[in-house]
């Protein structure tokens, strides 16, 4: 089954006019701020402490743990933070060793994980979409301008 050219054009237009700005927004507004903290945590930088799971939020087949975090030396605490890269065995009321590396939303489990790769992919995707969207707009504007200026010439030539 082959789609008609009009249907393909419609799908492409929706993606370029709605999809690219959405991807750019999500990648730059949501992922980019956690890019440096995720890589810092992956490399072992940050303050080590203990995360205590207080609540579990599940959606779309995955669950996230929120709770409190306290530095090992007792100098700082955070409440209602997300635990990135949580161990599979974690349950509400249990603790995990976690690192605060500056993420606004949460702390990172020291056991490691792939959240730094996911954050990087979303940030790079957002940046690519943010670059591609204005290029698409400019090319669309330029091609429509060429069509408008060349259309009267072809009408005059036919007369």
Secondary structure, DSSP 8 states (H G I E B T S, - for coil): ----HHHHHHHHHHIIIIIHHHHHHIIIIIIGGGHHHHHHHHTT-SEEEEEEEEEEEEETTEEEEEEEEEETTSS-EEEEEEEET--TT--TT-EEEEEE-S-SSEEEETT--SHHHHHHHHHHHHHHHHHHHHHHHHHHHHHHHHHHHHHHHHHHHH-
